[in-house]
Amino acid sequence: MIRNSKINLGLHILGHPPTDLDKLSEYVATIMAYDTIHYSSIRRILAEYLGLDYNEIRKYPNRINKYGLTNSEILSRLHEVAKNVIRRMLQENVLRGDEIMKILNEEIQRHLGGNTC
């Protein structure tokens, strides 16, 4: 998973996460950005939550989607949504599913506008 990925976030040592929430949320979102054998990526989960076909988004990066954005741009915005949800969960100590969904929908609205599903 990480072997073929480049994380441009400076030097880090696994087991010693950064204390800055912005950096930590960027690390976590970046690590979760790729599908594995056992788990779907955070971007795939968010795309499907929004009713988008993740495989189509990846296959046709220049195609315009229902949000009026290129698929490449929607991937970038989904990363921002993931990063901000993680940061807010850490900052606000949110663990309950309904609270996470509230934060998620707020971040989707902020980054994409319109309806969340």
N, C-alpha and C positions, 0 to 999 in steps of 0.2 A: 504494500500500500504506500508507504512513505518512500520506499526505495527509489521510485521513479518520479518523485515529487520534489520540488524545490521550495523550501520555506525561507523566504527572505525576511527573517525577523531577527537577525543577529545570532550570535552564539548563545546556545542554551545547553543545559545539562538536564537530561531526563531525571525526574525525581526532585528537581529544584525549580519549580515553576516561578515565573516572574510574579512579583507582588503587585505590579501595576495592572489594574483590571482591564484596561484597554489592550495591553499586550497579551495578557492571559486569554482574553476572549478571542483575540485574533489567532493565537496558537490553536486553541480548541476548535474554532470554526474551520481553520485550515486543515487540521488533522481529520476532521469529520467530513471534509469536502469530497471524498472519494469513496465509491462503493467498494465493499470487500465481499468475500465469499459469503459471509454470514450476515452482514448488515448493509442496509441501503445508506447512501450518503445523505447528509443533512440537506444538500441541494436537491436531491431527488425527492426526498420527503416533502420539502417545501413546495417544489414544483407540482407534485401530485396533489398536495393540499389545495393548491390554487387551480387545479383542473388542467394543468399543462402536462404534456407528454415529455418526460425528461429525455428519453432517447431521441425524440424529434428535435428537441432543443439542442442537444449535443451534435446531432447529425447535420443540422442546417443552421449554423450560427448566424447567418445574415438574414434569415427569414424573419418577417415581422409577425409577432404573436398577438393574442387578443388584448394585450395591454398596450399595443401600439409601439412596442419596443422590439429591437432585434433580439434574437435568442441569446446572443452574446451579452447584450446589456442586461437581460433578465437574469442571467447567471451571476453577473456582477452584483446586481441588486439583491438576489437571494443570499449571496455571501454576506452582504451588509446586514440583512435582516437577521441571519443566523448569528453573526457576531454581536449585534446589539441585544438580541434576546439573551444570549449567554451572559453578556456583561451585566444586563439588568437583573438576571436571575442571581448572579453572584452578589451584586451590589445590594439588592433588596432582600436577599436570603429567601428566595422564592422556591418552594418545593412542590406545592400543590398543583395538580393538573389544571384546575380552573384558573389559577393565577398565571400559570405559564401560557395558557391559551389567550388570556386577556393581553398579556405582554406581546405575544406573537401577533395577534390581530392589530394591535396598536402599531407595531413596527411595520407590518405589511401595509397598513394604511399610510404610514409616514413615507415609505419608500416606493410604493406602487400606486397609492390612491385607490379609489373605487372599492368594489366589494371584495371581501376576503375569500369567498368561495364561489 
